Amino acid sequence: MAISSSFRSPFLLILTLFLLLYISPLNQNHLPLRLSPSTLPPAPSPPPQSHLQTPLQLPPAPLPAKAETSSPPDAPPLSTTSATKPRSDFLSHFKKKSKTERIEEGLARARAAIRRAIRTQNYTSDRDETNIPTGCVYRNSFAFHQSHIEMVKRFKVWAYREGEKPLVHCGPMSYIYSIEGQFIDEMERGKSTFMARHPDEAHAFFLPISITKIVDFFFRLDPWHFPLLPIFTDYVNVVSTKYPYWNRSSGADHFMVSCHDWAPEVIKKDRKYFKNFMRVLCNANTSEGFIPTRDISLPEYNLKGYPEYKLGPPRLSLPPSKRTILAFFAGAAHGHIRNMLFEHWKNKDGQVQVYEKLPKGKNYHKLMGQTKFCLCPSGSEVASPRVVEAMYQECVPVIISEFYTLPFSEVLDWSKFAVFIPPKRIPEIKTILEGISQRRYLTLQKRVKQVARHFELNRPAKPFDVIHMVLHSVWLRRLNIKLTHSIH
């Protein structure tokens, strides 16, 4: 049915007038502006090659909520509407955050939580934390507590999948370099809660290459010209070419783990290329290029192999009142420190028992369990499994070393549970140890029992054990850098 002209004309007139009134400058209801991609300003150019800001210290504490300003008392409050914001701020609401930006925002919240714990002398958690260690053995107990909570909540690691066994994705599981293989295996089995599902969500990147396996395999072929450095460098080149993560941070969020004596050598040819790369090393010798603020000291283990395959020595610790030996050491004669120790104490004193080879019928770990102070001298390299073995037997470690960065010393205050004797004072060992009062010894021994949990090796790993502590050391160093180059 047709609409009559008498009705159609007034209707169109009213509609036209209404539309003109709506878009009139006198009315505030302007038509919305819709920006197409072509009307947006060009994207900013990427940052220069130096994407890493290091060291990035924890940001300063936020200003009080009511900070004073120079405005007069009757000044109107600052407007927060989009009309007063720069165009870039307005458009940022339409821009989706990159994965890198989201990761960095999470790390910023972690830093703020750690700062707050230090300031308030308390820690906060989203869940009931009943098993957190406390005491003066930590450099800052509240910082460590909160940092560990934040790590468990957020930290993700990606293990690169390139490479083939036996040089990559496996390592020694027993004997002197066993912690290297145990860590690789823990991260590669896919059961760790710290493993990232995708590299874009990772805070740190693990190179699962075994220095020990490379040495074992190629040293037998040619002990004078085996390609340790080229193999390691080639592996890094593969992952840095295939993925954007190494170049984004100049390697600062990447790490390796090795207990082999020669592991520090892998960056020798190109120190500039590896200057930010984290190395988790048993051979933590500052005189050979170990940098405590970048690198991480790894405890050394001597695990039993076939047919026992145990994760640690037997626990044969006696209570302090039944420990009848003042000091004990047994081990091979290598390195100038041990040579000096043997020269002055080998088979010469019943209270300071020092052996190159244990007499028949004596049990090594049982003797440690009967000893008050376990001597831990460096050998040909600075690290020694005696430190871990002393912890298992709750024996106060006596560190006799030079240039050795002790494990987890960024968190643990070793002066609170260990004794330090410089190599030049080896002839005074008995005098020094006998000068420690019984009260002082009991305090040291109690604290050794307290920190021993950080040197336990568990599979799967448990909170605060050695694998978690290694990851926490990586986490701390990751907190100290900020990535500015985004991976979308």
KEVODO-325757 format. One line per field, with one value per residue (C-alpha): x, z negated, y; chain; residue number from 0; residue in three letters. Coordinates in Angstrom, 1 decimal. Example, Ala and Ser with C-alpha at 12.3 -4.5 7.8 and 13.67 -1.06 7.14 Angstrom:
<rs>
px = [12.3; 13.7]
pz = [-7.8; -7.1]
py = [-4.5; -1.1]
gufi = [A; A]
pagu = [0; 1]
lolo = [ALA; SER]
</rs>
This chain:
<rs>
px = [0.0; 1.4; 2.1; 0.1; 2.1; 0.3; 2.0; 5.4; 6.3; 6.0; 7.7; 10.7; 10.8; 10.9; 13.6; 15.8; 15.4; 16.3; 19.4; 20.6; 20.0; 22.0; 25.1; 24.9; 28.0; 25.6; 25.0; 27.7; 26.8; 29.2; 29.4; 32.1; 35.5; 36.6; 40.2; 41.2; 44.7; 45.6; 44.9; 47.0; 50.6; 53.4; 54.7; 57.8; 61.1; 62.6; 65.1; 68.8; 70.9; 71.5; 68.2; 69.5; 69.5; 71.9; 72.2; 68.6; 68.3; 65.0; 62.9; 62.6; 59.8; 56.6; 55.7; 53.2; 49.6; 49.3; 52.5; 52.8; 52.7; 53.5; 49.9; 47.9; 45.4; 42.4; 43.8; 41.4; 42.5; 44.3; 42.0; 42.5; 40.1; 41.3; 41.0; 44.0; 46.1; 48.6; 47.5; 50.1; 48.5; 45.1; 46.1; 47.9; 44.6; 44.0; 47.4; 47.7; 50.6; 53.4; 54.4; 57.6; 55.8; 53.5; 56.5; 58.3; 55.1; 55.0; 58.7; 58.0; 55.3; 57.7; 60.4; 57.8; 56.7; 60.3; 60.9; 57.8; 58.9; 62.2; 60.6; 57.9; 60.0; 57.3; 56.4; 53.0; 51.7; 48.6; 48.6; 49.6; 53.4; 54.3; 57.6; 59.7; 63.1; 64.0; 67.0; 70.1; 71.8; 70.2; 71.6; 68.0; 65.5; 62.4; 63.8; 64.6; 61.2; 59.3; 61.7; 61.1; 57.3; 57.4; 59.6; 57.2; 54.3; 55.8; 59.2; 59.2; 62.2; 62.4; 64.9; 66.0; 65.2; 67.9; 70.8; 71.1; 72.3; 74.9; 76.2; 72.9; 69.9; 71.8; 74.7; 76.6; 74.2; 76.8; 80.3; 82.1; 80.2; 76.8; 74.9; 75.3; 73.4; 70.9; 69.9; 69.6; 67.5; 65.2; 64.5; 64.2; 61.7; 58.9; 57.6; 59.0; 56.5; 59.1; 59.1; 57.5; 55.0; 56.2; 59.4; 57.4; 56.2; 59.7; 61.7; 64.9; 66.3; 68.4; 71.0; 70.9; 74.4; 76.7; 80.4; 81.3; 79.9; 81.7; 85.0; 84.4; 83.6; 86.2; 89.1; 89.5; 89.8; 92.3; 93.3; 95.2; 92.8; 89.3; 86.7; 85.1; 84.8; 83.6; 80.9; 79.5; 79.7; 78.0; 75.1; 74.6; 74.7; 72.1; 69.6; 70.4; 69.8; 66.6; 65.0; 65.0; 65.5; 69.3; 69.8; 66.9; 68.9; 72.4; 72.3; 71.5; 68.5; 70.2; 72.1; 74.0; 74.8; 78.1; 80.3; 83.2; 86.5; 86.9; 83.4; 84.6; 86.6; 83.6; 83.5; 87.2; 87.4; 84.7; 84.1; 82.4; 79.7; 79.1; 79.6; 76.0; 75.5; 74.9; 77.1; 76.1; 79.5; 81.0; 84.4; 83.4; 86.8; 86.9; 90.6; 89.5; 86.7; 83.8; 81.7; 79.5; 76.9; 76.4; 77.5; 76.2; 78.1; 77.0; 77.6; 79.6; 78.3; 80.0; 77.0; 77.3; 76.9; 76.0; 74.5; 73.4; 72.5; 71.9; 71.1; 73.3; 75.6; 74.1; 73.2; 75.4; 75.4; 75.9; 74.7; 77.3; 78.0; 79.2; 81.5; 84.9; 87.1; 88.0; 88.7; 88.7; 89.7; 90.3; 91.0; 93.4; 96.6; 96.1; 96.4; 98.8; 96.3; 96.0; 99.7; 100.2; 97.5; 99.2; 102.6; 101.5; 98.7; 98.8; 98.7; 100.2; 97.5; 94.6; 92.4; 93.1; 92.7; 94.0; 94.3; 95.2; 93.8; 91.6; 93.0; 91.2; 88.1; 87.4; 84.1; 84.4; 80.9; 80.8; 84.0; 82.4; 79.4; 81.8; 83.6; 82.9; 84.7; 85.0; 87.9; 87.0; 90.2; 90.2; 91.9; 93.1; 90.0; 88.2; 85.1; 84.9; 82.2; 83.2; 81.0; 77.9; 79.0; 79.6; 76.0; 74.6; 76.5; 75.7; 79.4; 80.6; 82.4; 85.9; 86.5; 90.2; 90.3; 91.2; 89.0; 86.1; 82.5; 80.5; 77.1; 74.1; 76.2; 73.8; 71.3; 73.2; 75.6; 78.3; 80.0; 77.1; 77.5; 81.1; 84.7; 87.2; 90.9; 93.2; 95.6; 98.6; 97.2; 96.9; 99.7; 97.4; 94.3; 94.3; 94.9; 92.1; 89.5; 90.3; 89.9; 86.2; 84.1; 81.7; 78.8; 80.0; 80.4; 76.9; 75.5; 77.4; 76.3; 72.7; 72.8; 74.4; 71.4; 69.2; 70.8; 71.4; 68.1; 69.4; 72.1; 69.8; 69.3; 65.8; 64.2; 61.8; 63.0; 61.4; 61.0; 64.3; 66.4; 69.5; 67.7; 65.2; 68.1; 69.9; 66.8; 66.3; 69.8; 68.9; 65.6; 67.5; 69.7; 66.8; 65.1; 68.1; 67.6; 64.9; 64.1; 63.0; 62.8; 59.5; 58.7; 55.1]
pz = [0.0; 1.0; -1.6; -1.0; -0.1; -2.8; -5.5; -3.7; -3.3; -7.0; -8.1; -5.9; -7.0; -10.7; -10.1; -8.2; -10.9; -13.6; -11.8; -11.3; -15.0; -16.0; -14.1; -14.8; -16.5; -19.2; -20.2; -22.1; -20.6; -17.8; -15.5; -16.7; -14.9; -13.6; -12.7; -9.9; -9.9; -7.0; -9.2; -12.1; -12.4; -11.3; -13.9; -15.8; -14.5; -16.5; -19.2; -18.5; -18.7; -22.5; -23.8; -27.2; -30.1; -32.7; -35.5; -36.1; -39.8; -41.6; -40.9; -43.7; -46.1; -44.8; -46.0; -48.8; -47.8; -48.6; -47.3; -47.7; -44.5; -43.7; -42.7; -44.8; -47.3; -45.2; -41.9; -40.2; -40.0; -36.9; -34.3; -33.3; -30.4; -27.0; -25.8; -27.9; -27.0; -24.2; -21.0; -21.6; -25.0; -23.5; -20.8; -23.2; -24.5; -21.1; -20.9; -22.1; -24.5; -23.1; -24.9; -25.9; -27.5; -29.4; -30.7; -31.8; -33.5; -35.6; -36.5; -37.5; -39.9; -41.3; -41.9; -43.7; -45.9; -46.9; -47.6; -49.7; -51.7; -52.5; -53.5; -55.7; -57.0; -56.0; -53.0; -51.3; -49.3; -47.5; -49.3; -52.7; -52.8; -55.8; -54.8; -54.2; -55.9; -58.3; -60.3; -60.1; -57.7; -54.9; -53.8; -53.7; -54.9; -53.8; -50.4; -49.9; -51.0; -48.8; -45.8; -46.1; -46.3; -43.2; -41.4; -42.1; -40.9; -37.7; -36.5; -33.3; -31.5; -27.9; -27.1; -23.5; -21.6; -19.0; -19.0; -19.4; -22.1; -23.5; -23.4; -24.0; -26.1; -28.5; -30.8; -33.5; -36.1; -38.5; -39.8; -40.1; -37.4; -38.1; -39.0; -35.4; -34.0; -36.9; -36.2; -32.4; -33.0; -35.5; -32.9; -29.9; -31.4; -31.0; -34.5; -36.1; -36.8; -35.7; -32.1; -29.6; -27.1; -24.4; -24.2; -23.9; -27.5; -28.9; -31.2; -30.7; -28.1; -29.0; -26.7; -27.5; -26.1; -28.2; -28.4; -30.1; -27.3; -24.7; -26.5; -27.1; -23.5; -21.7; -24.1; -23.5; -19.8; -20.0; -23.5; -22.1; -19.5; -20.5; -19.4; -22.7; -21.9; -18.2; -19.2; -21.9; -19.8; -16.9; -19.1; -20.3; -16.7; -15.7; -18.3; -17.9; -14.1; -14.3; -17.2; -18.1; -21.8; -22.1; -19.9; -21.7; -25.0; -23.8; -25.6; -29.0; -29.7; -28.5; -30.7; -30.7; -33.5; -33.8; -36.5; -34.3; -35.2; -31.6; -31.3; -31.9; -28.7; -26.4; -26.2; -26.0; -22.2; -22.1; -25.5; -24.0; -22.4; -25.6; -28.0; -29.2; -29.1; -32.5; -33.3; -36.1; -37.0; -39.7; -38.8; -40.1; -40.1; -40.0; -38.9; -35.8; -34.6; -36.9; -37.5; -40.6; -39.5; -36.2; -36.7; -39.3; -41.5; -41.4; -44.2; -43.3; -43.9; -43.8; -43.3; -43.2; -39.9; -38.8; -40.6; -43.4; -41.6; -44.8; -44.8; -47.8; -50.5; -53.4; -56.4; -59.3; -61.4; -65.1; -67.7; -68.6; -72.0; -70.3; -67.7; -68.9; -65.9; -65.7; -61.9; -59.0; -55.3; -52.9; -49.2; -46.3; -46.3; -43.5; -43.7; -45.8; -48.7; -49.2; -48.9; -51.7; -53.8; -53.4; -54.1; -57.5; -58.6; -56.7; -59.2; -61.9; -64.4; -65.9; -66.2; -62.8; -60.7; -57.1; -54.7; -51.1; -51.1; -53.9; -55.9; -55.3; -57.4; -57.8; -56.4; -54.8; -55.5; -59.0; -59.9; -58.6; -60.9; -63.9; -63.1; -64.3; -61.4; -57.9; -56.0; -52.4; -50.6; -46.9; -44.6; -41.1; -40.8; -43.4; -43.9; -46.0; -46.8; -50.5; -50.9; -50.0; -51.9; -55.0; -54.7; -54.5; -57.7; -59.4; -59.8; -60.0; -56.7; -56.9; -53.6; -52.5; -49.2; -47.0; -44.5; -45.2; -45.0; -47.2; -46.0; -46.5; -48.3; -46.9; -49.4; -52.0; -54.5; -54.7; -57.6; -59.8; -59.3; -58.0; -59.0; -56.6; -56.9; -54.3; -52.7; -54.3; -57.7; -57.1; -59.7; -62.3; -61.6; -65.0; -66.9; -65.0; -65.4; -69.1; -69.7; -68.7; -71.8; -72.4; -72.3; -69.0; -67.5; -68.6; -66.9; -63.7; -63.7; -64.2; -61.3; -59.1; -59.8; -58.8; -55.4; -54.5; -52.8; -50.1; -49.1; -48.9; -45.5; -44.8; -41.7; -41.0; -42.6; -45.7; -47.0; -48.4; -47.3; -45.2; -41.8; -43.0; -44.4; -41.1; -39.4; -42.0; -41.3; -37.6; -38.5; -40.6; -37.7; -35.3; -37.6; -37.1; -33.4; -31.4; -27.8; -25.6; -22.2; -21.8; -20.4; -19.1]
py = [0.0; 3.4; 6.0; 9.2; 12.3; 14.3; 12.0; 11.5; 15.2; 16.2; 13.0; 13.7; 17.3; 16.4; 13.7; 16.2; 18.8; 16.3; 15.2; 18.8; 19.5; 16.4; 17.3; 21.0; 22.6; 23.8; 20.2; 18.2; 14.8; 14.8; 11.8; 9.4; 9.4; 6.0; 5.6; 3.3; 1.8; 4.2; 7.2; 6.2; 7.6; 5.3; 2.8; 4.0; 2.6; -0.2; 0.7; 0.7; -2.5; -2.0; -3.4; -4.3; -2.0; -3.5; -3.4; -2.5; -1.9; -2.2; 0.9; 3.5; 3.3; 5.0; 8.5; 8.8; 9.0; 12.7; 14.1; 17.9; 20.0; 23.6; 24.3; 26.8; 25.2; 26.2; 24.9; 22.5; 18.8; 17.7; 16.3; 12.7; 12.7; 11.7; 15.3; 16.3; 13.3; 13.3; 11.6; 8.8; 8.0; 8.0; 5.6; 3.3; 2.2; 0.6; -1.0; -4.6; -5.2; -7.4; -10.6; -9.0; -6.0; -8.4; -10.3; -7.1; -5.9; -9.1; -8.7; -5.1; -6.3; -8.9; -6.2; -4.0; -6.9; -7.7; -4.0; -3.9; -6.9; -5.3; -2.0; -3.6; -6.5; -8.9; -11.0; -11.6; -14.5; -15.5; -18.9; -20.3; -20.5; -22.7; -24.1; -21.0; -21.0; -18.2; -17.1; -15.0; -17.3; -15.2; -11.9; -10.5; -13.0; -11.1; -10.3; -14.0; -15.1; -12.7; -13.4; -17.1; -16.6; -14.4; -17.0; -19.9; -17.7; -16.4; -17.8; -19.7; -21.3; -22.5; -25.2; -25.1; -28.4; -28.1; -30.6; -34.4; -36.7; -37.4; -33.9; -32.1; -33.0; -35.3; -35.2; -37.2; -38.5; -39.8; -39.2; -35.9; -33.9; -35.4; -32.2; -31.1; -34.1; -34.1; -30.5; -31.0; -34.1; -32.3; -29.6; -31.9; -34.4; -31.9; -32.2; -29.1; -26.4; -23.8; -25.0; -22.7; -24.1; -21.7; -19.6; -16.4; -16.8; -17.6; -15.3; -17.2; -19.6; -22.7; -24.2; -27.9; -28.7; -30.8; -29.6; -32.9; -35.0; -32.9; -33.4; -37.1; -37.7; -35.7; -35.7; -39.4; -38.8; -36.0; -34.7; -31.8; -30.4; -31.3; -28.7; -27.7; -24.0; -24.3; -26.8; -24.6; -21.4; -23.2; -24.3; -20.7; -19.5; -22.0; -20.9; -17.2; -17.5; -19.6; -17.6; -13.9; -14.3; -14.3; -11.2; -9.4; -9.5; -10.0; -13.3; -11.8; -14.0; -17.2; -19.6; -22.9; -25.3; -27.2; -28.7; -29.6; -28.0; -26.7; -25.2; -21.6; -21.9; -21.9; -18.1; -17.6; -16.9; -14.3; -12.7; -9.7; -11.8; -13.7; -10.8; -10.9; -14.7; -16.4; -19.4; -21.7; -23.3; -25.5; -23.9; -20.5; -19.0; -15.2; -15.3; -17.1; -14.8; -15.8; -12.7; -13.2; -10.6; -12.4; -16.0; -18.5; -20.8; -24.4; -26.9; -30.0; -33.5; -36.9; -39.2; -43.0; -44.7; -48.2; -50.2; -47.8; -44.5; -42.5; -38.8; -38.1; -39.6; -41.6; -39.5; -40.6; -37.5; -37.8; -35.2; -32.6; -34.2; -37.4; -35.8; -36.7; -35.6; -31.9; -31.8; -34.3; -34.5; -37.3; -36.8; -36.8; -34.7; -32.2; -28.4; -26.3; -25.9; -29.6; -30.1; -27.6; -29.3; -32.7; -31.3; -30.0; -32.5; -35.7; -38.6; -36.4; -35.6; -37.6; -34.5; -33.1; -36.2; -35.7; -38.6; -38.8; -42.3; -43.6; -46.5; -49.8; -50.3; -46.6; -45.1; -41.7; -40.4; -42.0; -40.1; -36.9; -37.6; -37.9; -34.6; -31.1; -29.3; -30.7; -29.3; -28.3; -27.3; -26.5; -29.0; -28.3; -26.2; -24.2; -26.3; -29.5; -32.0; -31.8; -28.7; -30.7; -33.7; -31.6; -30.3; -33.9; -34.9; -31.6; -30.9; -27.3; -26.6; -25.1; -23.3; -23.3; -21.6; -18.7; -16.8; -19.1; -17.7; -20.0; -21.3; -19.1; -16.5; -13.8; -15.2; -17.1; -15.5; -18.1; -16.3; -17.4; -21.1; -21.8; -21.1; -19.5; -20.3; -18.7; -21.2; -19.4; -20.2; -24.0; -24.6; -23.0; -25.1; -26.8; -23.6; -21.8; -24.5; -25.1; -21.4; -21.6; -21.9; -24.7; -22.2; -20.8; -24.2; -25.2; -22.1; -22.8; -26.5; -25.5; -23.2; -25.8; -28.0; -25.1; -24.4; -28.1; -28.2; -25.9; -28.5; -31.5; -33.0; -34.3; -35.8; -34.3; -31.1; -29.8; -26.2; -24.7; -27.7; -27.3; -27.2; -24.7; -22.6; -22.7; -21.5; -18.8; -17.6; -17.3; -15.6; -13.0; -12.1; -12.0; -9.5; -7.2; -6.7; -5.1; -6.0; -3.1; -4.9; -6.6; -10.0; -9.8]
gufi = [A; A; A; A; A; A; A; A; A; A; A; A; A; A; A; A; A; A; A; A; A; A; A; A; A; A; A; A; A; A; A; A; A; A; A; A; A; A; A; A; A; A; A; A; A; A; A; A; A; A; A; A; A; A; A; A; A; A; A; A; A; A; A; A; A; A; A; A; A; A; A; A; A; A; A; A; A; A; A; A; A; A; A; A; A; A; A; A; A; A; A; A; A; A; A; A; A; A; A; A; A; A; A; A; A; A; A; A; A; A; A; A; A; A; A; A; A; A; A; A; A; A; A; A; A; A; A; A; A; A; A; A; A; A; A; A; A; A; A; A; A; A; A; A; A; A; A; A; A; A; A; A; A; A; A; A; A; A; A; A; A; A; A; A; A; A; A; A; A; A; A; A; A; A; A; A; A; A; A; A; A; A; A; A; A; A; A; A; A; A; A; A; A; A; A; A; A; A; A; A; A; A; A; A; A; A; A; A; A; A; A; A; A; A; A; A; A; A; A; A; A; A; A; A; A; A; A; A; A; A; A; A; A; A; A; A; A; A; A; A; A; A; A; A; A; A; A; A; A; A; A; A; A; A; A; A; A; A; A; A; A; A; A; A; A; A; A; A; A; A; A; A; A; A; A; A; A; A; A; A; A; A; A; A; A; A; A; A; A; A; A; A; A; A; A; A; A; A; A; A; A; A; A; A; A; A; A; A; A; A; A; A; A; A; A; A; A; A; A; A; A; A; A; A; A; A; A; A; A; A; A; A; A; A; A; A; A; A; A; A; A; A; A; A; A; A; A; A; A; A; A; A; A; A; A; A; A; A; A; A; A; A; A; A; A; A; A; A; A; A; A; A; A; A; A; A; A; A; A; A; A; A; A; A; A; A; A; A; A; A; A; A; A; A; A; A; A; A; A; A; A; A; A; A; A; A; A; A; A; A; A; A; A; A; A; A; A; A; A; A; A; A; A; A; A; A; A; A; A; A; A; A; A; A; A; A; A; A; A; A; A; A; A; A; A; A; A; A; A; A; A; A; A; A; A; A; A; A; A; A; A; A; A; A; A; A; A; A; A; A; A; A; A; A; A; A; A; A; A; A; A; A; A; A; A; A; A; A]
pagu = [0; 1; 2; 3; 4; 5; 6; 7; 8; 9; 10; 11; 12; 13; 14; 15; 16; 17; 18; 19; 20; 21; 22; 23; 24; 25; 26; 27; 28; 29; 30; 31; 32; 33; 34; 35; 36; 37; 38; 39; 40; 41; 42; 43; 44; 45; 46; 47; 48; 49; 50; 51; 52; 53; 54; 55; 56; 57; 58; 59; 60; 61; 62; 63; 64; 65; 66; 67; 68; 69; 70; 71; 72; 73; 74; 75; 76; 77; 78; 79; 80; 81; 82; 83; 84; 85; 86; 87; 88; 89; 90; 91; 92; 93; 94; 95; 96; 97; 98; 99; 100; 101; 102; 103; 104; 105; 106; 107; 108; 109; 110; 111; 112; 113; 114; 115; 116; 117; 118; 119; 120; 121; 122; 123; 124; 125; 126; 127; 128; 129; 130; 131; 132; 133; 134; 135; 136; 137; 138; 139; 140; 141; 142; 143; 144; 145; 146; 147; 148; 149; 150; 151; 152; 153; 154; 155; 156; 157; 158; 159; 160; 161; 162; 163; 164; 165; 166; 167; 168; 169; 170; 171; 172; 173; 174; 175; 176; 177; 178; 179; 180; 181; 182; 183; 184; 185; 186; 187; 188; 189; 190; 191; 192; 193; 194; 195; 196; 197; 198; 199; 200; 201; 202; 203; 204; 205; 206; 207; 208; 209; 210; 211; 212; 213; 214; 215; 216; 217; 218; 219; 220; 221; 222; 223; 224; 225; 226; 227; 228; 229; 230; 231; 232; 233; 234; 235; 236; 237; 238; 239; 240; 241; 242; 243; 244; 245; 246; 247; 248; 249; 250; 251; 252; 253; 254; 255; 256; 257; 258; 259; 260; 261; 262; 263; 264; 265; 266; 267; 268; 269; 270; 271; 272; 273; 274; 275; 276; 277; 278; 279; 280; 281; 282; 283; 284; 285; 286; 287; 288; 289; 290; 291; 292; 293; 294; 295; 296; 297; 298; 299; 300; 301; 302; 303; 304; 305; 306; 307; 308; 309; 310; 311; 312; 313; 314; 315; 316; 317; 318; 319; 320; 321; 322; 323; 324; 325; 326; 327; 328; 329; 330; 331; 332; 333; 334; 335; 336; 337; 338; 339; 340; 341; 342; 343; 344; 345; 346; 347; 348; 349; 350; 351; 352; 353; 354; 355; 356; 357; 358; 359; 360; 361; 362; 363; 364; 365; 366; 367; 368; 369; 370; 371; 372; 373; 374; 375; 376; 377; 378; 379; 380; 381; 382; 383; 384; 385; 386; 387; 388; 389; 390; 391; 392; 393; 394; 395; 396; 397; 398; 399; 400; 401; 402; 403; 404; 405; 406; 407; 408; 409; 410; 411; 412; 413; 414; 415; 416; 417; 418; 419; 420; 421; 422; 423; 424; 425; 426; 427; 428; 429; 430; 431; 432; 433; 434; 435; 436; 437; 438; 439; 440; 441; 442; 443; 444; 445; 446; 447; 448; 449; 450; 451; 452; 453; 454; 455; 456; 457; 458; 459; 460; 461; 462; 463; 464; 465; 466; 467; 468; 469; 470; 471; 472; 473; 474; 475; 476; 477; 478; 479; 480; 481; 482; 483; 484; 485; 486; 487]
lolo = [MET; ALA; ILE; SER; SER; SER; PHE; ARG; SER; PRO; PHE; LEU; LEU; ILE; LEU; THR; LEU; PHE; LEU; LEU; LEU; TYR; ILE; SER; PRO; LEU; ASN; GLN; ASN; HIS; LEU; PRO; LEU; ARG; LEU; SER; PRO; SER; THR; LEU; PRO; PRO; ALA; PRO; SER; PRO; PRO; PRO; GLN; SER; HIS; LEU; GLN; THR; PRO; LEU; GLN; LEU; PRO; PRO; ALA; PRO; LEU; PRO; ALA; LYS; ALA; GLU; THR; SER; SER; PRO; PRO; ASP; ALA; PRO; PRO; LEU; SER; THR; THR; SER; ALA; THR; LYS; PRO; ARG; SER; ASP; PHE; LEU; SER; HIS; PHE; LYS; LYS; LYS; SER; LYS; THR; GLU; ARG; ILE; GLU; GLU; GLY; LEU; ALA; ARG; ALA; ARG; ALA; ALA; ILE; ARG; ARG; ALA; ILE; ARG; THR; GLN; ASN; TYR; THR; SER; ASP; ARG; ASP; GLU; THR; ASN; ILE; PRO; THR; GLY; CYS; VAL; TYR; ARG; ASN; SER; PHE; ALA; PHE; HIS; GLN; SER; HIS; ILE; GLU; MET; VAL; LYS; ARG; PHE; LYS; VAL; TRP; ALA; TYR; ARG; GLU; GLY; GLU; LYS; PRO; LEU; VAL; HIS; CYS; GLY; PRO; MET; SER; TYR; ILE; TYR; SER; ILE; GLU; GLY; GLN; PHE; ILE; ASP; GLU; MET; GLU; ARG; GLY; LYS; SER; THR; PHE; MET; ALA; ARG; HIS; PRO; ASP; GLU; ALA; HIS; ALA; PHE; PHE; LEU; PRO; ILE; SER; ILE; THR; LYS; ILE; VAL; ASP; PHE; PHE; PHE; ARG; LEU; ASP; PRO; TRP; HIS; PHE; PRO; LEU; LEU; PRO; ILE; PHE; THR; ASP; TYR; VAL; ASN; VAL; VAL; SER; THR; LYS; TYR; PRO; TYR; TRP; ASN; ARG; SER; SER; GLY; ALA; ASP; HIS; PHE; MET; VAL; SER; CYS; HIS; ASP; TRP; ALA; PRO; GLU; VAL; ILE; LYS; LYS; ASP; ARG; LYS; TYR; PHE; LYS; ASN; PHE; MET; ARG; VAL; LEU; CYS; ASN; ALA; ASN; THR; SER; GLU; GLY; PHE; ILE; PRO; THR; ARG; ASP; ILE; SER; LEU; PRO; GLU; TYR; ASN; LEU; LYS; GLY; TYR; PRO; GLU; TYR; LYS; LEU; GLY; PRO; PRO; ARG; LEU; SER; LEU; PRO; PRO; SER; LYS; ARG; THR; ILE; LEU; ALA; PHE; PHE; ALA; GLY; ALA; ALA; HIS; GLY; HIS; ILE; ARG; ASN; MET; LEU; PHE; GLU; HIS; TRP; LYS; ASN; LYS; ASP; GLY; GLN; VAL; GLN; VAL; TYR; GLU; LYS; LEU; PRO; LYS; GLY; LYS; ASN; TYR; HIS; LYS; LEU; MET; GLY; GLN; THR; LYS; PHE; CYS; LEU; CYS; PRO; SER; GLY; SER; GLU; VAL; ALA; SER; PRO; ARG; VAL; VAL; GLU; ALA; MET; TYR; GLN; GLU; CYS; VAL; PRO; VAL; ILE; ILE; SER; GLU; PHE; TYR; THR; LEU; PRO; PHE; SER; GLU; VAL; LEU; ASP; TRP; SER; LYS; PHE; ALA; VAL; PHE; ILE; PRO; PRO; LYS; ARG; ILE; PRO; GLU; ILE; LYS; THR; ILE; LEU; GLU; GLY; ILE; SER; GLN; ARG; ARG; TYR; LEU; THR; LEU; GLN; LYS; ARG; VAL; LYS; GLN; VAL; ALA; ARG; HIS; PHE; GLU; LEU; ASN; ARG; PRO; ALA; LYS; PRO; PHE; ASP; VAL; ILE; HIS; MET; VAL; LEU; HIS; SER; VAL; TRP; LEU; ARG; ARG; LEU; ASN; ILE; LYS; LEU; THR; HIS; SER; ILE; HIS]
</rs>
